[in-house]
Every structure is written in C-alpha cells, then in structure tokens.
Amino acid sequence: MDDSVFADRVMDVPPSFIREILKVALNHEIISFAGGLPNRQLFPVEEIKAATQKVLDNQGRDVLQYSNSEGYIELRNLISQRYLAKKNLNIPAANILITNGSQQGLDLLGKTMLNDGDALVIEEPGYLGAIQAFSMYKPSFKTVTVNDEGMDVNRLKRVMSTCKPKLLYSVPNFQNPSGISYSEENRRAVAETLEGTATFLIEDDPYGDLRYTGKPINSFKSYLPDNTIMLGSFSKIVAPGIRVGWIVAPDALMDKLIIAKQASDLNSSFFTQCIVYQYWKDNDIEKHISRIRDVYGKQSKAMLDSIDEFFPRQITHTTPEGGMFLWASLPDNISSRDLLELAIKDKVVFVPGDTFYVKNDRLNSMRLNFSCVDEKTIWDGIERLSKAIKKLL
C-alpha cells in the first residue's frame, strides 16, 4: 500500500519491539525475560469473580450503561483516600480522571498539550510506551540520562536553558527499563530546576507500590505541587487485563483532559470500574500488594544472585529496590542485538537496550524482567544467557 494514505503522525512512531519479541516467547521452550508482564499466578481470580457477580447482582443493568467521562466517583474517592493514607497527599477526587490504563493517560496528555515540534524532556533510557505515545504528536524529544541517583540534573539544566519544554516525563520509582529510583535529593533538585517554569512534570508511577527493600520516597507532588501530573494504574497491583488507570492533574488541565477523553472514547468501562471498586471494598488490597512484593522480591534476588554466579565480571547491572526490571550493560564493543540472536538459539530472550532510546543508538545494554518467571526458571535462564554472552566475549 502507498504510504501516502497514512497520516504523517503515524509514520514516525516506532513499532513495539517488545510486542514482536513476545511472539518468540510464546514458544514454551523459551525462557523470557523480555515482557513487562506481572506474574499471572498472583492475579486475584476468585476475588474478581466474586466482585463481578456482586456488581451484576446489585447494580444489574445500570453498570452496563454509558457513564460520565471523569469515572466512577466511588472509585475515585478510594484512590483519593489512598493517596492521603499512603503518601500524605491531599488529592481531591475531582482532580482524578479514570483512564483505560495509564497508557491512555500518556495519549491524552500528548493530545491535550503537544503541538508539532514542542519540546518534551524524556528519560534516557526511557519507557518505550511513552516514546510511542508521545511520538504520535511529533514533539522535539530532549533526552536526559538517568543514573543510580535519578535524572542528570546538570543535563536537565542545560536543556531548560535552551528551550521551554511543555512536559517532562519520568518514572521515578523502579524505572522502566532500568529499575533505578530517583533519590530524595535528586527529586528535590529536579523540582527546583522546574520551579517557576511552565513545564509540567509527569510522574508515571505504575510500580511505586512494589517496593521490597529500602524506604519509600516522597512524590514529586510534594516538591512541585502545582506542576506535577501523576499517572497511576491497577495493572501491576491487581491485573493488567482490567485496563483501569488514572490521571491526577490540576483543575485547568483536568478540564481539557476530560474533553480529550470524551473525544477518544466517551468514558472508560463503567462495568470494569465498578468491579475494581467492589474488589477493593471486599478485600484487603494492601495484603494482596504485600504478597506481590514478597514474590517479586524473591524473584529479583534470584536474578541478582544468578547474575553474580554466572555472568562474566565485565557485565554491569542495576540493583533495583522494587518493580519488575533490572538493566545490564555489556562491554562497549558488544551489541545486545547480536547477543539476542545467540540467546534465542539457547532458548532465552530479553529486550535489547536500544529499544528504549529515542535515537536507538545504545547497542550494548539490555532490559531483564524477573516478575513473570519463577526463581528456578530465572536461574536456568540466566545460566543460558551467560553462555551466549561468553560466546560473544
């Protein structure tokens, strides 16, 4: 088909390499560290089933009707109450918009705020889903590297001195893909750099509840209250298939986001929102999250221990305190794409690091996911991967 039939905005959007590699991972002989998938063994199937039945029994036809664009007020109230209880943040329900997963939140923010060529600061490496979502609106990406402490503040200051970014996108807790978390000092420094500017900071926090070591750190909202937009999701703490997330935004921006939401899909599924609410009311969600943290903590330790056991000393890696990923780097002269070709032959896969760069120019790194494979399988997979690494070295 002639490319001229397609809109310009879709032509420059990179395909999801992760979705492609997951096709390879469907082979049951393959050990996959590629997906960003929660552990399906932890999905509360029976509890969701009971909540669904109760919703249908008690609310019947009402939950199958259209609803308001903002989202179910009872669910938004629960989210508001949890922000206060867990993060000491006073977030009114009126400033919470329910979305189809936090991924829709990214799309709505791009649709609402970005014109062609507008500057947007994004982490390097950064979340592929954000790169894809924002690419639709053709911004000028300004990349800022992240390290073990968080965002490179000196680089951020240089960027801010040369342009006026509309948005800064960050995943400060257990970042995807690196697994690092911004320190409190780094968060303060980033907030101070943005203070007094018109730049909004997006704090995408799908993994924040999944901390299994270390101490929680304040939200950017505590340091930059008027210019912080927060994204949240039930995908990692309940199940991704329910596709319920949310945006927290100030009043003026919320009005525009609601209009964008109406233009996109009218409203998120009222039925699904009611199920999530009923599940939350009938069960101890904090106990469920604690169980997830316990399992992921053991899986993370298994990956770190097996890397120490099998990987050559030249390989460096991050040590996450939570979340679902870690980041490993090969020597500079080794391509992770070449490694993937060998690894597939040894029946193990991962995501090459260049996937998470706007310019796709970092070839020696890789993202390893540990959340959806058990501890024994992690040991087996890392041993297989180490053999492929040694062949290249």
N, C-alpha and C positions, 0 to 999 in steps of 0.2 A: 504494500500500500504506500502511496506517495505521502511523505512526511508532511506535506503542505496542508493536509487535512487536520493535523493536530494543532492545538493551541501552543503558542510559544512556551507557556509556563510549564508544560509537562515535559518538554523536550530536554530540559537541562536537569531534571530530577534524577538522581542516581537510583538504579534498582536496588532492592534489598538483597545484598549478598547472603545475608543470614537466612532469608527465606529460601534461597537457592540451595544453600548447604544443608538445610533441614531435609530437603528431598533425599540427599545422600544418606542422611541419618535415619531414614525410615527403614533401611536395612538393619534387621535385628542383630546382625553380627558386628555392626559398627558401634563403638563406644563414642558418644557425642558429648563433647564439652562446648558445643557450638551454640546451642539455643540459649535464649534468656528466659527459660521456662521455669516456673515454680514447680515444686515437687508434687506430682499428681496424687501421691499417696496421702498427702496432707489435706486434700480438699474435703470439706465437711459435707459429704454427700447426703447422709441421712438427715442431718440437721437442715440442710437446704430443702430436702424433700418435704420434711415436716412443715417448714415455714411456708413453702409453696401451697401445700394443702390447706393450711390455716388461712392464708390470704384468700384463696378461692372460696373457702367455706364462709368466711366472714365478710368479704367485700364483693364477692361474686362478679357481676358484670361491670361494676364501677372501675375495677383495676384494668379492664380490657379496653377502656375508653381513652381517647386523647386526654392529655393533661396540660398543665401550664409549662412554659418553656424553662422557667427557673429550676424546676424539680420539686419533688415531694417535700413539703415543708417539715414533716416529722423527721425525715432522714437528714435534712439539712440542719435541723436543731440538734440531732445527735452528733453530727460532725462538729458543730459549733461547740457543744459541751465538751467533746473530747479534746479539742484544741486548748480549751481553758484548763482542763484537768491534767493533760499530759505536757503541754508546752507553755502554760501560763499566758496564752494569747487570747485576747478578747475579740473573737471574730463573730459578728452578728450573722445570723442565718441569711439575712438579706444580701450579704456580700459573698454568698456561696452559690455557685451555679453548677448544677449536676450536668455531667457530660458523658459521652459514650467512651469511657476510659479516658485517662489523662492525655492520650494521643489526640483525641478530638480537641482538647484544650489547646494544644500547640497550634492546630489548624485554625481555630477560632481567633487566637491571638495574632497569627500571621494575617488572617483575613481582615481583622479589625485595625491593625496598627502598621502594616508594612506596605509601602509603595515600592515600585521598582527602584532598585539602587539604594534604598535606605540602609544605613549601617546597622549591623547586628553583631554583637560580640558573642562568640561561642567558644566553649572549651575545646582544647586540642590535647589529646584525642577527645572526641565528643560523641554523644548519643546519636546513632545513625537515624533513629526515628525522628529526632529533632531536625537533623540536617535535611532529611527528606521533606518533612512537613513545611519547614520554612523556605526550602528551595522553590516550592510552588509559587511563592510571592516575589521571587527574584531579588533578594536583598544582596547587599555587599557584605559578605561574611568577613568579620575581623576576628581572627583566631588568637586565642591567648592560651598558652600552655598551662597544664596543671602538673603539680608535683606532689610529693607526700604531704605537704602542708596545705595545698589548695591551689588557687589561681595565682599565676605570676603577676604580682601587683605592679611591679615596675613596667612590665609589658602592657598591662591594662592602662596605666597612667599615660604611656606613650600613645596608645590607641585613642584615649579620651582627649588627648591634646591635639589630635589631627582630624577628628570628626566628632559628630554628635550622634552616637548610636541611639536608635529608638529603644532597643531591647538588649539585655544581657542575659543569656541563657546559662543556667548552672544546675548541676545535680550535686549538691554539696555533701550529701550523706551516701557513702559507699557508691561512688560514682560509677555509672555505666559509660565506658567499659573498664576503667582502671581499678575500681574498688576502693580508691582513696577517699578520705573525708577531709573537708576543709577544717583546719584548726580554728579555735575561737579567735585567735589573733588574726588569722587570715581573713575570717569573715568580717571582723571589725575594719580591717584595712581596705577590703573591697568596698564595704559600705561607705567608709569615709571618702573613697575615691569617687563614688557616685553621688554623694550628698551634695545637694544644691544644683544638680543637673536635672535634665528632663528624661533621663534614661530610666526605664523600668527594669528591675531585676526579676527574672523568672526563677523561682526556686521550685524545681521539679523534685518531688520527694516520694517516689514510689517505694523506696527501700528503707526509709527512716525508722520504721518500727522493727527492722530486722537486725538490730544491734545485739551481738552476743559477747563482745568484750569492750572494755573502755567505758567512758562516760558520755551520756548524751550532751550535745552542744546546741546552744540556742539557735533558733531560726533566724534567717536574715531579717525577718519581720521585726525582730527585737531591736535590730540595729538600724534598719532603714524602713520604718513603718509606713511611710506614705508612698514609697516607690517600689514595694515588693509585691509581686504577684505569686501566689502559691498554687501548685498543682498537687492533687492527691488522687489516690486510686485504691480500690478494693482488690485489684488484680493480684497483688502479692500477699495480702493478708486474709483474703477469703478465696477467691478463684478468678482467673482472668476471663473465663467464659461468660461471666455475668456482665462484663463491659460497663461497669459503673465507676466513674471518676468524678472529679470536681475541680473547679477553679475558685480561688479566693482572690477578689480584686476590689479596688476602691470604687466608690459609688459611680463616678462619671464613666469610668471604664466599664463597669458592670452593665450599665445601660446599653452601651454599644455591643458588648459581647452577647447580650440577650437578643439583640436584633440579628447579629450574625448567626446565633444559634437557631433562631426562627427560620432564617433563610436556608440553613443547612438541613435541618431535619424536624422542624417544629418543636419536638420535645424528645428527650430520652425516654425509653420504655418505662411507663408508669408501673406496669406489672413487675418488672425486674426491680425497680426501686423499692416497691412495697415488700418484695421478697427479702431484699437485703435488710430493710428496716426490721421486718419480723424476725429474721435470723438473729440480728443484733439484740433485739429485745428479749428473745427467748434463751439466749446462750451467753456464756461468759467469753466474749470475744478476746479479752486480754489473756485468758488462759489458753485459747487457741493460738494466739500470736506467740505466746511463750513457748508452746510446743514447736512451732515453726522455727523459732530462734534456736531452740535446743538442737533440732535436727540439722539445720544449716551450719551451726557452729561446729558440730562433729564432722560434717562433710568438708567444711573449709579446712579444718585441722588435718583431715585425711589427705587433702590435696597438697597442703603445705608440707606435711611430713613426707609424702611420697615424692614430691619435687626435691626435697633435701636428700632423699635416699637415692634417686635415680638420675636427676638432671646433672649434666656437666656443670662445673663451677662457673663457667663463663656466662651462664644464664642467670639474669637478674629478674626479680619479681616483686610486686607489691604484696603487702600483708594486710588484707582488709580486716576491719573490726566488725563487719556486718555485711549485709547484702548478699549478692549471688555470684560475684565475679572476682577474679584477680587478673593481673596484667603481667605478662612475661616478655622479656626482651632478649633476643639473640644477639650475637656479635654483629657489628655494623655491616659486615660483608655477607651476611647470611639473609636470604629472603624467606620470609614466613610463607609466601605463596609456594616457593619451591618445597618448603617443609611440608606444607599441606598435601602436595601431590604424593610425597613419600608416605605421609601419615595415613592417607586413605588406603594405600596398599597394605598397611599394617592394621587397618580397620579401626582407626581413631580419627576424629575430626575436631577442629577448633575454628575460630574466626580470625583470619589474618588482620593485623592491626591497621593496615592502610584503609580498611573499610570505614574506620572511624575518623578519618581525616577529610577535610573539605577538598584538599588537593590530591589526596591519595598518593602521597609521596613518602610515607614512612613504611618501609618494607620489612623491617626486622623484628616486629613486635606481634603479639597475639593475645586475644582475649580467651580466657578459660572460664567456663561456667561450671560450678560444682553443685548447684541446687537440685538438679533433676536426675542425678545418678547416685547410687548408694556408695557407701565407703569402700567396700571391696572392689566395686567396679572402678572407682576412682583410682585405686592403687594399680589395678590392671591397665587402665587406660594411660596413666602417666608412665608406666613402665614401657608400654608400646610406643608412646610418643618420644620417650627418651632414646629408644633405639633408632627412630627416624632422625632425631637431632644428631646423634653420634655419626650416622651415615653422612650427613651434610658436613659436619665438622671435620 
